[in-house]
Amino acid sequence: MTKCICKICLKEFYIKSSLFKKGRGKYCSLKCRNTGYKISFKGNNNPFFGKHHSEDSRKKISETGIGRPKPKDAYSFPKGHKINLGTKHSENHKKKISEALKGPNSPSWKGGIARSNGRIFIFQPTYPFCNSAGYVRRSRLVMEQMINRYLKPEEVVHHINGVKDDDRPENLKLFVNQREHLSLKITSL
């Protein structure tokens, strides 16, 4: 470690010898370094002081618009490009477009089967207890087929072996609510 003195605040600090050999160790902190740069690059000390762009460079810069502040609502398109900000659709038309791209018509359709947190979801938008995207947990559908009725929203389907995507009927158990389900988990610990 090499002992150094900050050029700005004159505080002593230590720096690795390898960094000192590379020319570091002039400032003790970022704040002092920034202050030092402001001082050292003012006026004649600035490498670009007194230098100007050639006429050719000025012409190129003015054509591209570099350095010119743009209005906040403007889009940056090349000169001569026709700006198309899109068409305004009525709410009814937006709804039709949205409905036309749902389900099998969607470009990201994967057969109506989705996975999330290890669980498998089936696309059934007409199901009374589907989520906002129209999907239902496959384990709930299997349990409903076993007991021949819809499950109530508060009923919980438990996977006996703990594998969330193993929805075989013999691996599922129904609980009346989450409290009973948690009591089983606590007692099994």
Backbone as ProteinMPNN parsed JSONL, in Angstrom:
{"seq_chain_A": "MTKCICKICLKEFYIKSSLFKKGRGKYCSLKCRNTGYKISFKGNNNPFFGKHHSEDSRKKISETGIGRPKPKDAYSFPKGHKINLGTKHSENHKKKISEALKGPNSPSWKGGIARSNGRIFIFQPTYPFCNSAGYVRRSRLVMEQMINRYLKPEEVVHHINGVKDDDRPENLKLFVNQREHLSLKITSL", "coords_chain_A": {"N_chain_A": [[0.841, -1.186, 0.0], [0.456, 2.21, -0.774], [1.104, 5.402, 0.51], [-0.786, 8.306, 0.038], [-1.598, 11.759, -0.79], [-4.46, 13.684, -1.022], [-5.207, 15.805, -3.763], [-7.135, 17.763, -3.621], [-8.554, 17.965, -1.042], [-6.465, 17.537, 0.663], [-6.229, 15.337, 2.315], [-4.857, 12.431, 3.879], [-4.472, 9.211, 2.425], [-4.58, 5.674, 1.592], [-3.434, 3.593, -1.079], [-3.421, 0.836, -3.372], [-0.242, -0.346, -4.457], [0.06, -1.143, -7.109], [-1.986, 0.258, -8.428], [-1.15, 2.841, -7.955], [1.156, 2.966, -9.49], [0.02, 2.997, -11.986], [-0.818, 5.558, -12.221], [-2.853, 6.376, -10.61], [-4.306, 7.559, -7.49], [-4.446, 10.25, -6.959], [-6.655, 11.494, -5.931], [-8.815, 11.294, -3.08], [-11.477, 10.499, -3.049], [-14.53, 10.031, -5.017], [-15.912, 12.404, -5.092], [-13.897, 14.337, -4.664], [-12.342, 13.758, -6.907], [-14.055, 14.47, -9.043], [-14.301, 17.206, -8.543], [-11.64, 17.935, -8.931], [-11.352, 17.324, -11.67], [-13.091, 19.203, -12.778], [-11.703, 21.523, -12.227], [-9.213, 21.076, -13.501], [-9.847, 20.807, -16.214], [-10.73, 23.225, -17.151], [-10.944, 26.048, -19.305], [-7.868, 26.797, -20.88], [-6.741, 24.351, -20.224], [-8.421, 22.386, -21.102], [-8.627, 19.839, -23.49], [-10.017, 20.361, -25.852], [-10.19, 23.052, -26.062], [-10.419, 26.057, -27.861], [-10.53, 24.754, -30.284], [-12.261, 24.088, -33.311], [-15.029, 22.872, -35.302], [-14.651, 21.796, -38.707], [-15.863, 23.309, -41.794], [-17.082, 21.361, -43.359], [-17.641, 19.368, -41.447], [-19.425, 20.795, -39.818], [-21.563, 21.094, -41.564], [-22.393, 18.418, -41.935], [-23.154, 17.784, -39.313], [-25.286, 19.566, -38.949], [-27.09, 18.589, -40.81], [-27.757, 16.062, -39.79], [-28.785, 16.731, -37.354], [-27.624, 16.425, -34.883], [-26.954, 17.174, -31.524], [-28.876, 19.067, -31.31], [-31.561, 20.109, -29.341], [-34.399, 18.04, -28.899], [-37.954, 18.211, -29.18], [-40.068, 16.983, -26.546], [-42.205, 15.364, -27.348], [-41.519, 14.532, -29.855], [-40.549, 12.219, -32.398], [-37.576, 10.517, -33.296], [-36.771, 10.424, -36.441], [-35.212, 9.738, -39.613], [-34.295, 12.496, -41.788], [-36.826, 13.681, -43.959], [-38.386, 11.464, -43.708], [-41.614, 10.14, -43.49], [-43.637, 10.726, -40.804], [-45.489, 8.472, -39.009], [-47.769, 8.245, -36.691], [-49.512, 6.302, -35.994], [-52.84, 4.927, -36.134], [-55.963, 6.088, -34.874], [-58.042, 4.131, -32.984], [-61.398, 3.114, -32.36], [-62.968, 2.336, -29.201], [-64.54, 0.068, -29.425], [-63.472, -1.149, -31.704], [-60.871, -1.691, -30.792], [-61.454, -3.603, -28.875], [-62.41, -5.666, -30.508], [-60.063, -6.308, -31.914], [-58.483, -7.222, -29.789], [-59.962, -9.471, -28.927], [-59.757, -11.017, -31.218], [-57.144, -11.869, -31.162], [-56.902, -13.654, -29.107], [-56.502, -16.786, -27.353], [-56.33, -19.64, -29.506], [-55.776, -18.079, -31.749], [-53.764, -16.368, -31.091], [-50.402, -15.191, -31.569], [-48.542, -16.238, -29.826], [-49.512, -18.656, -28.946], [-49.598, -21.759, -27.274], [-50.909, -24.187, -27.412], [-52.792, -24.098, -25.385], [-51.865, -24.805, -22.915], [-50.168, -23.898, -20.043], [-47.365, -23.132, -17.926], [-46.582, -22.336, -14.577], [-44.747, -21.545, -11.773], [-44.214, -24.282, -11.368], [-46.679, -25.454, -11.593], [-49.366, -26.683, -13.682], [-51.397, -25.127, -16.06], [-54.554, -24.968, -17.681], [-56.136, -23.739, -20.579], [-59.255, -22.41, -20.323], [-61.55, -20.425, -20.938], [-64.297, -20.191, -20.494], [-64.851, -21.339, -18.116], [-66.17, -21.175, -14.809], [-64.494, -20.337, -12.641], [-62.047, -19.368, -13.642], [-58.805, -17.764, -14.091], [-57.817, -14.28, -14.711], [-56.697, -14.42, -17.235], [-57.943, -16.539, -18.354], [-57.227, -19.121, -17.64], [-57.036, -22.294, -15.865], [-56.062, -24.217, -13.023], [-54.732, -27.399, -13.644], [-54.855, -29.446, -11.775], [-57.109, -28.828, -10.256], [-59.133, -29.205, -12.121], [-58.917, -31.973, -12.584], [-59.573, -32.937, -10.023], [-62.234, -32.056, -9.855], [-63.417, -33.652, -11.812], [-63.181, -36.081, -10.514], [-64.89, -35.833, -8.276], [-67.234, -35.038, -9.416], [-68.336, -32.357, -9.478], [-68.176, -28.715, -9.42], [-65.353, -27.165, -7.903], [-65.314, -25.22, -4.938], [-64.196, -21.81, -4.597], [-62.667, -21.503, -2.231], [-61.775, -24.045, -1.61], [-59.01, -26.333, -1.491], [-56.626, -28.036, -3.438], [-54.457, -30.631, -2.761], [-51.191, -31.895, -3.392], [-50.084, -35.022, -2.857], [-47.521, -36.266, -3.038], [-45.961, -34.006, -3.241], [-45.089, -33.031, -5.672], [-45.791, -30.588, -7.882], [-46.73, -30.679, -10.509], [-47.686, -33.191, -10.888], [-50.496, -34.52, -11.545], [-52.061, -36.801, -11.165], [-55.001, -38.687, -10.353], [-54.775, -40.328, -8.023], [-52.822, -39.017, -6.61], [-53.848, -36.711, -5.601], [-55.489, -34.705, -3.11], [-58.3, -33.396, -1.452], [-58.973, -30.398, 0.314], [-61.023, -28.569, 2.616], [-60.494, -25.892, 3.137], [-57.797, -23.438, 3.15], [-56.712, -23.35, 5.684], [-57.036, -25.935, 6.845], [-55.438, -27.305, 5.055], [-52.893, -26.195, 5.57], [-52.591, -27.025, 8.225], [-52.161, -29.747, 7.909], [-49.686, -29.702, 6.605], [-48.093, -28.578, 8.63], [-48.253, -30.479, 10.707], [-47.006, -32.6, 9.444], [-44.371, -31.903, 9.456]], "CA_chain_A": [[0.0, 0.0, 0.0], [1.216, 3.457, -0.898], [0.468, 6.541, 1.172], [-0.975, 9.417, -0.894], [-2.284, 12.94, -0.267], [-5.466, 14.148, -1.982], [-4.888, 17.116, -4.338], [-8.21, 18.715, -3.35], [-8.81, 18.194, 0.387], [-5.181, 17.321, 1.348], [-6.376, 14.254, 3.281], [-3.995, 11.281, 3.605], [-5.175, 7.949, 2.186], [-3.703, 4.617, 1.094], [-3.873, 2.983, -2.328], [-2.564, -0.278, -3.771], [0.944, 0.084, -5.2], [-0.152, -1.384, -8.549], [-2.806, 1.353, -8.936], [-0.333, 4.06, -7.901], [2.064, 2.909, -10.643], [-0.773, 3.302, -13.178], [-1.142, 6.98, -12.227], [-3.97, 6.667, -9.716], [-3.863, 8.026, -6.183], [-4.42, 11.706, -6.883], [-7.831, 11.963, -5.191], [-9.227, 10.34, -2.049], [-12.856, 10.064, -3.258], [-15.139, 10.448, -6.284], [-16.256, 13.824, -4.98], [-12.669, 15.112, -4.891], [-11.923, 13.549, -8.29], [-14.916, 15.287, -9.894], [-13.898, 18.604, -8.327], [-10.348, 18.086, -9.591], [-11.557, 17.336, -13.122], [-13.697, 20.494, -13.135], [-10.649, 22.534, -12.171], [-8.129, 20.815, -14.444], [-10.282, 20.879, -17.609], [-11.283, 24.543, -17.462], [-10.177, 26.947, -20.167], [-6.745, 26.305, -21.688], [-6.413, 22.972, -19.866], [-9.326, 21.487, -21.797], [-7.996, 19.472, -24.766], [-10.789, 20.869, -26.984], [-10.263, 24.513, -25.974], [-9.941, 26.783, -29.032], [-10.671, 23.97, -31.506], [-13.586, 24.22, -33.916], [-15.325, 21.942, -36.382], [-14.465, 22.316, -40.066], [-17.135, 23.619, -42.471], [-17.669, 20.093, -43.79], [-18.196, 18.735, -40.244], [-20.597, 21.571, -39.4], [-22.655, 20.796, -42.494], [-22.865, 17.066, -41.612], [-23.835, 17.851, -38.018], [-26.561, 20.258, -39.087], [-28.0, 17.71, -41.554], [-28.233, 14.972, -38.932], [-29.498, 17.286, -36.201], [-26.963, 16.036, -33.64], [-26.699, 18.277, -30.618], [-30.04, 19.936, -31.257], [-32.561, 19.549, -28.433], [-35.623, 17.613, -29.565], [-39.129, 18.329, -28.328], [-40.331, 15.741, -25.824], [-43.178, 14.512, -28.029], [-41.058, 14.234, -31.21], [-39.891, 10.95, -32.64], [-36.388, 10.789, -34.083], [-36.746, 9.721, -37.707], [-34.328, 10.407, -40.562], [-34.892, 13.616, -42.483], [-37.627, 13.303, -45.117], [-39.209, 10.308, -43.393], [-42.975, 10.513, -43.112], [-43.914, 10.251, -39.453], [-46.805, 7.868, -38.852], [-47.952, 8.025, -35.257], [-50.522, 5.278, -35.802], [-54.225, 5.345, -36.33], [-56.783, 6.072, -33.669], [-59.102, 3.136, -33.078], [-62.477, 3.26, -31.387], [-62.91, 1.329, -28.138], [-65.166, -1.141, -29.957], [-62.511, -1.778, -32.616], [-59.788, -2.214, -29.952], [-61.958, -4.824, -28.248], [-62.444, -6.692, -31.553], [-58.679, -6.717, -32.163], [-58.06, -7.986, -28.619], [-60.642, -10.772, -28.958], [-59.272, -11.77, -32.381], [-55.81, -12.403, -30.886], [-56.92, -14.485, -27.905], [-56.584, -18.231, -27.534], [-55.576, -20.247, -30.611], [-55.406, -17.071, -32.746], [-52.627, -15.592, -30.593], [-49.125, -15.644, -32.123], [-47.762, -16.953, -28.81], [-50.335, -19.785, -28.481], [-48.843, -22.989, -27.066], [-51.822, -25.318, -27.26], [-53.685, -23.939, -24.25], [-51.237, -25.309, -21.693], [-49.157, -22.97, -19.538], [-46.727, -23.534, -16.671], [-46.188, -21.251, -13.701], [-44.33, -22.029, -10.444], [-44.286, -25.733, -11.325], [-48.059, -25.927, -11.797], [-49.82, -26.679, -15.068], [-52.672, -24.448, -16.242], [-55.252, -25.281, -18.925], [-56.933, -22.599, -21.057], [-60.694, -22.643, -20.356], [-62.098, -19.109, -20.615], [-65.716, -20.261, -20.105], [-64.914, -21.945, -16.787], [-66.627, -20.126, -13.882], [-63.473, -19.866, -11.705], [-60.748, -19.21, -14.311], [-58.134, -16.5, -13.752], [-58.103, -13.195, -15.645], [-56.233, -14.797, -18.571], [-58.772, -17.642, -18.845], [-56.587, -20.4, -17.332], [-57.433, -22.99, -14.637], [-55.083, -25.231, -12.638], [-55.132, -28.732, -14.096], [-55.169, -30.273, -10.598], [-58.495, -28.544, -9.866], [-60.0, -29.848, -13.115], [-58.883, -33.417, -12.314], [-60.339, -33.179, -8.787], [-63.651, -31.87, -10.176], [-63.876, -34.851, -12.515], [-63.254, -37.171, -9.536], [-66.034, -35.676, -7.365], [-68.388, -34.68, -10.252], [-68.897, -31.036, -9.196], [-67.189, -27.644, -9.401], [-64.757, -26.861, -6.606], [-65.541, -23.868, -4.437], [-62.924, -21.075, -4.643], [-61.869, -21.657, -1.004], [-61.261, -25.408, -1.504], [-57.607, -26.448, -1.887], [-56.193, -29.361, -3.901], [-53.112, -30.912, -2.248], [-50.439, -32.949, -4.059], [-49.584, -35.866, -1.77], [-46.069, -36.47, -3.136], [-45.296, -32.702, -3.257], [-44.739, -32.615, -7.036], [-46.934, -29.751, -8.249], [-47.275, -30.968, -11.839], [-48.156, -34.588, -10.908], [-51.928, -34.368, -11.31], [-52.783, -38.083, -11.221], [-56.061, -38.694, -9.33], [-54.341, -40.951, -6.763], [-51.869, -38.127, -5.949], [-54.532, -35.49, -5.186], [-56.345, -34.758, -1.926], [-59.069, -32.151, -1.37], [-59.171, -29.797, 1.63], [-62.14, -27.631, 2.621], [-59.95, -24.536, 3.054], [-56.34, -23.344, 3.265], [-56.347, -23.602, 7.087], [-56.858, -27.382, 7.003], [-54.295, -27.693, 4.24], [-51.686, -25.819, 6.3], [-52.469, -27.838, 9.441], [-51.549, -30.998, 7.476], [-48.285, -29.432, 6.336], [-47.41, -28.333, 9.902], [-48.162, -31.738, 11.441], [-46.094, -33.509, 8.75], [-42.988, -31.48, 9.729]], "C_chain_A": [[0.881, 1.243, 0.0], [0.423, 4.584, -0.258], [0.409, 7.704, 0.19], [-1.662, 10.576, -0.179], [-3.195, 13.463, -1.369], [-5.119, 15.559, -2.456], [-5.914, 18.179, -3.974], [-8.33, 19.006, -1.858], [-7.571, 17.976, 1.254], [-5.259, 16.26, 2.446], [-5.444, 13.104, 2.884], [-4.857, 10.046, 3.395], [-4.191, 6.96, 1.588], [-4.321, 3.999, -0.155], [-2.927, 1.838, -2.661], [-1.425, 0.242, -4.641], [0.738, -0.076, -6.702], [-0.989, -0.263, -9.167], [-2.026, 2.658, -8.956], [0.614, 4.125, -9.094], [1.328, 3.261, -11.936], [-1.191, 4.77, -13.235], [-2.333, 7.334, -11.353], [-3.425, 7.22, -8.411], [-3.761, 9.527, -6.082], [-5.541, 12.243, -6.005], [-8.296, 10.867, -4.227], [-10.634, 9.788, -2.286], [-13.346, 10.518, -4.625], [-15.472, 11.936, -6.262], [-15.03, 14.693, -5.261], [-12.199, 14.96, -6.343], [-12.738, 14.426, -9.243], [-14.566, 16.775, -9.768], [-12.579, 18.875, -9.04], [-10.482, 18.146, -11.101], [-12.156, 18.667, -13.571], [-12.624, 21.589, -13.183], [-9.647, 22.323, -13.298], [-8.547, 20.926, -15.905], [-10.93, 22.203, -17.97], [-10.354, 25.289, -18.401], [-9.106, 26.276, -20.976], [-6.395, 24.853, -21.4], [-7.308, 21.951, -20.57], [-8.728, 21.149, -23.153], [-8.748, 20.0, -25.988], [-10.878, 22.404, -26.992], [-9.672, 25.151, -27.225], [-10.058, 26.012, -30.336], [-12.103, 24.073, -32.007], [-13.76, 23.17, -35.0], [-15.058, 22.603, -37.726], [-15.84, 22.581, -40.68], [-17.857, 22.341, -42.888], [-18.335, 19.383, -42.596], [-19.454, 19.456, -39.787], [-21.808, 21.239, -40.267], [-23.256, 19.417, -42.178], [-23.652, 17.064, -40.303], [-25.196, 18.5, -38.162], [-27.568, 19.4, -39.849], [-28.573, 16.61, -40.671], [-28.99, 15.477, -37.717], [-28.874, 16.911, -34.882], [-26.707, 17.281, -32.806], [-27.854, 19.244, -30.501], [-31.054, 19.34, -30.288], [-33.84, 19.222, -29.195], [-36.799, 17.85, -28.634], [-39.461, 16.977, -27.721], [-41.277, 14.805, -26.573], [-42.729, 14.125, -29.431], [-40.429, 12.846, -31.265], [-38.679, 11.233, -33.511], [-36.377, 9.872, -35.303], [-35.771, 10.437, -38.625], [-35.069, 11.515, -41.3], [-35.65, 13.125, -43.712], [-38.524, 12.109, -44.865], [-40.589, 10.775, -42.952], [-43.281, 9.893, -41.748], [-45.349, 9.746, -39.394], [-46.973, 7.517, -37.386], [-49.025, 6.994, -34.978], [-51.914, 5.832, -35.991], [-54.972, 5.252, -35.018], [-57.921, 5.082, -33.891], [-60.165, 3.425, -32.025], [-62.344, 2.144, -30.349], [-63.49, 0.0, -28.616], [-64.18, -1.896, -30.858], [-61.342, -2.385, -31.838], [-60.193, -3.538, -29.319], [-61.988, -5.97, -29.261], [-61.042, -7.219, -31.847], [-58.189, -7.612, -31.029], [-58.667, -9.382, -28.631], [-60.117, -11.641, -30.094], [-57.918, -12.414, -32.121], [-55.761, -13.241, -29.613], [-56.959, -15.956, -28.273], [-55.764, -18.723, -28.71], [-55.147, -19.24, -31.68], [-54.2, -16.241, -32.327], [-51.333, -16.098, -31.209], [-48.276, -16.407, -31.112], [-48.528, -18.142, -28.229], [-49.502, -21.05, -28.39], [-49.77, -24.156, -26.756], [-52.73, -25.229, -26.051], [-53.139, -24.479, -22.95], [-50.132, -24.336, -21.3], [-48.602, -23.507, -18.231], [-46.369, -22.28, -15.881], [-45.918, -21.81, -12.316], [-44.501, -23.538, -10.31], [-45.677, -26.298, -11.537], [-48.421, -25.84, -13.272], [-51.213, -26.073, -15.12], [-53.232, -24.789, -17.62], [-56.131, -24.085, -19.292], [-58.395, -23.015, -21.165], [-61.396, -21.339, -19.973], [-63.558, -19.123, -20.191], [-65.91, -20.873, -18.719], [-65.273, -20.875, -15.757], [-65.539, -19.567, -12.954], [-62.1, -19.751, -12.36], [-60.116, -17.879, -13.874], [-58.395, -15.465, -14.84], [-57.662, -13.51, -17.072], [-57.018, -15.968, -19.147], [-58.196, -19.016, -18.557], [-57.054, -20.934, -15.978], [-56.348, -24.008, -14.316], [-55.605, -26.609, -13.03], [-55.513, -29.617, -12.913], [-56.613, -30.049, -10.14], [-59.467, -29.212, -10.841], [-60.066, -31.365, -12.889], [-59.709, -33.754, -11.08], [-61.83, -33.019, -9.047], [-64.213, -33.067, -10.922], [-64.033, -36.015, -11.546], [-64.514, -37.057, -8.68], [-67.309, -35.218, -8.092], [-69.098, -33.402, -9.837], [-67.788, -30.0, -9.291], [-66.633, -27.504, -7.994], [-65.114, -25.438, -6.216], [-64.192, -23.137, -4.441], [-62.054, -21.269, -3.4], [-61.301, -23.066, -0.835], [-59.865, -25.491, -2.118], [-57.306, -27.883, -2.295], [-54.732, -29.536, -3.494], [-52.481, -32.045, -3.051], [-49.728, -33.764, -2.982], [-48.065, -36.022, -1.828], [-45.284, -35.158, -3.236], [-44.884, -32.209, -4.631], [-45.947, -31.898, -7.62], [-47.512, -30.059, -9.623], [-47.692, -32.44, -11.992], [-49.636, -34.59, -10.529], [-52.701, -35.673, -11.494], [-53.827, -38.102, -10.107], [-55.62, -39.288, -7.991], [-53.353, -40.076, -5.984], [-52.535, -36.867, -5.405], [-55.423, -35.731, -3.98], [-57.019, -33.402, -1.791], [-59.205, -31.7, 0.077], [-60.258, -28.736, 1.525], [-61.647, -26.191, 2.5], [-58.431, -24.577, 3.264], [-55.877, -23.648, 4.692], [-56.113, -25.093, 7.331], [-55.636, -27.87, 6.236], [-52.985, -27.379, 4.961], [-51.493, -26.653, 7.561], [-51.855, -29.19, 9.101], [-50.054, -30.801, 7.244], [-47.497, -29.251, 7.635], [-47.226, -29.63, 10.674], [-47.19, -32.707, 10.76], [-44.631, -33.114, 8.95], [-42.536, -32.132, 10.977]], "O_chain_A": [[1.904, 1.309, 0.681], [-0.786, 4.702, -0.462], [1.417, 8.057, -0.422], [-2.235, 10.404, 0.896], [-2.763, 13.66, -2.505], [-4.775, 16.416, -1.643], [-5.607, 19.371, -4.01], [-8.222, 20.161, -1.444], [-7.622, 18.206, 2.462], [-4.466, 16.27, 3.388], [-5.26, 12.833, 1.698], [-5.85, 9.848, 4.094], [-3.11, 7.337, 1.135], [-5.541, 3.891, -0.284], [-1.759, 1.866, -2.275], [-1.611, 1.148, -5.453], [1.191, 0.761, -7.484], [-0.739, 0.133, -10.306], [-2.206, 3.484, -9.851], [0.853, 5.199, -9.647], [1.939, 3.766, -12.878], [-1.847, 5.188, -14.19], [-2.779, 8.481, -11.356], [-2.211, 7.338, -8.245], [-3.061, 10.039, -5.208], [-5.411, 13.31, -5.405], [-8.186, 9.676, -4.519], [-10.96, 8.715, -1.778], [-12.675, 11.287, -5.312], [-15.337, 12.635, -7.266], [-15.114, 15.669, -6.007], [-11.716, 15.92, -6.941], [-12.179, 15.052, -10.144], [-14.54, 17.504, -10.76], [-12.414, 19.916, -9.677], [-9.797, 18.937, -11.751], [-11.78, 19.2, -14.615], [-12.638, 22.457, -14.055], [-9.268, 23.277, -13.978], [-7.69, 21.121, -16.766], [-11.612, 22.298, -18.99], [-9.132, 25.178, -18.306], [-9.37, 25.303, -21.682], [-5.808, 24.185, -22.251], [-6.972, 20.768, -20.62], [-8.355, 22.052, -23.902], [-8.164, 20.077, -27.069], [-11.566, 22.982, -27.833], [-8.55, 24.828, -27.613], [-9.724, 26.545, -31.394], [-13.044, 24.137, -31.216], [-12.788, 22.646, -35.546], [-15.216, 23.814, -37.874], [-16.858, 22.132, -40.152], [-19.08, 22.244, -42.786], [-19.445, 18.864, -42.715], [-20.437, 18.818, -39.412], [-22.929, 21.119, -39.773], [-24.477, 19.262, -42.154], [-24.695, 16.416, -40.201], [-26.167, 18.037, -37.562], [-28.766, 19.465, -39.575], [-29.748, 16.264, -40.793], [-29.757, 14.729, -37.112], [-29.516, 17.057, -33.842], [-26.294, 18.316, -33.329], [-27.816, 20.155, -29.673], [-31.379, 18.159, -30.407], [-34.308, 20.006, -30.021], [-36.661, 17.706, -27.419], [-39.168, 15.939, -28.315], [-41.166, 13.586, -26.449], [-43.477, 13.454, -30.142], [-39.85, 12.372, -30.287], [-38.739, 12.102, -34.381], [-36.02, 8.698, -35.21], [-35.52, 11.628, -38.442], [-36.293, 11.489, -41.426], [-35.167, 12.248, -44.428], [-39.345, 11.766, -45.716], [-40.716, 11.691, -42.14], [-43.19, 8.678, -41.573], [-46.296, 10.477, -39.684], [-46.358, 6.565, -36.905], [-49.417, 6.823, -33.824], [-52.131, 7.044, -36.005], [-54.647, 4.433, -34.158], [-58.668, 5.184, -34.865], [-59.863, 3.918, -30.938], [-61.687, 1.132, -30.594], [-62.992, -1.066, -28.256], [-64.068, -3.12, -30.785], [-60.87, -3.469, -32.18], [-59.396, -4.471, -29.232], [-61.638, -7.104, -28.932], [-60.848, -8.424, -32.009], [-57.556, -8.64, -31.273], [-57.972, -10.366, -28.377], [-60.038, -12.862, -29.957], [-57.567, -13.395, -32.777], [-54.676, -13.507, -29.095], [-57.394, -16.327, -29.363], [-54.631, -18.284, -28.904], [-54.231, -19.529, -32.45], [-53.667, -15.483, -33.137], [-51.163, -17.307, -31.364], [-47.378, -17.151, -31.505], [-48.217, -18.589, -27.125], [-48.775, -21.383, -29.326], [-49.449, -25.011, -25.931], [-53.388, -26.215, -25.719], [-53.878, -24.599, -21.973], [-49.273, -23.992, -22.111], [-49.278, -24.245, -17.514], [-45.909, -21.288, -16.447], [-46.775, -22.483, -11.744], [-44.892, -24.023, -9.248], [-45.834, -27.513, -11.651], [-47.862, -25.035, -14.017], [-52.096, -26.44, -14.345], [-52.491, -24.887, -18.598], [-56.784, -23.493, -18.432], [-58.747, -23.861, -21.988], [-61.794, -21.162, -18.822], [-64.024, -18.158, -19.583], [-67.031, -20.914, -18.213], [-64.736, -19.769, -15.819], [-65.651, -18.421, -12.519], [-61.088, -20.007, -11.709], [-60.797, -16.992, -13.358], [-59.12, -15.744, -15.795], [-58.193, -12.934, -18.021], [-56.796, -16.358, -20.293], [-58.628, -19.995, -19.165], [-57.413, -20.176, -15.077], [-55.77, -24.603, -15.226], [-56.763, -26.945, -12.782], [-56.406, -30.456, -13.038], [-57.267, -30.987, -9.684], [-60.507, -29.725, -10.429], [-61.135, -31.967, -12.989], [-60.457, -34.732, -11.076], [-62.625, -33.785, -8.502], [-65.358, -33.458, -10.695], [-64.918, -36.852, -11.726], [-65.147, -38.07, -8.383], [-68.347, -35.032, -7.457], [-70.328, -33.353, -9.837], [-66.606, -30.341, -9.251], [-67.348, -27.699, -7.011], [-65.204, -24.556, -7.07], [-63.149, -23.777, -4.302], [-60.828, -21.207, -3.496], [-60.426, -23.269, 0.006], [-59.563, -24.829, -3.11], [-57.677, -28.829, -1.599], [-53.878, -28.713, -3.826], [-53.142, -33.037, -3.359], [-48.864, -33.244, -2.276], [-47.39, -35.925, -0.803], [-44.056, -35.192, -3.309], [-44.383, -31.092, -4.76], [-46.997, -32.504, -7.833], [-48.67, -29.735, -9.886], [-48.013, -32.883, -13.095], [-49.987, -34.653, -9.351], [-53.855, -35.661, -11.924], [-53.568, -37.586, -9.02], [-56.04, -38.81, -6.937], [-53.071, -40.359, -4.819], [-51.859, -36.032, -4.805], [-56.029, -36.792, -3.832], [-56.38, -32.369, -1.993], [-59.511, -32.5, 0.96], [-60.407, -28.085, 0.492], [-62.286, -25.364, 1.85], [-57.863, -25.637, 3.525], [-54.769, -24.148, 4.888], [-55.118, -25.476, 7.946], [-54.895, -28.734, 6.706], [-52.068, -28.201, 4.965], [-50.36, -26.96, 7.931], [-51.105, -29.74, 9.908], [-49.247, -31.64, 7.643], [-46.362, -29.715, 7.738], [-46.157, -29.865, 11.238], [-46.605, -33.555, 11.433], [-43.737, -33.904, 8.647], [-41.401, -31.925, 11.406]]}, "name": "protein", "num_of_chains": 1, "seq": "MTKCICKICLKEFYIKSSLFKKGRGKYCSLKCRNTGYKISFKGNNNPFFGKHHSEDSRKKISETGIGRPKPKDAYSFPKGHKINLGTKHSENHKKKISEALKGPNSPSWKGGIARSNGRIFIFQPTYPFCNSAGYVRRSRLVMEQMINRYLKPEEVVHHINGVKDDDRPENLKLFVNQREHLSLKITSL"}
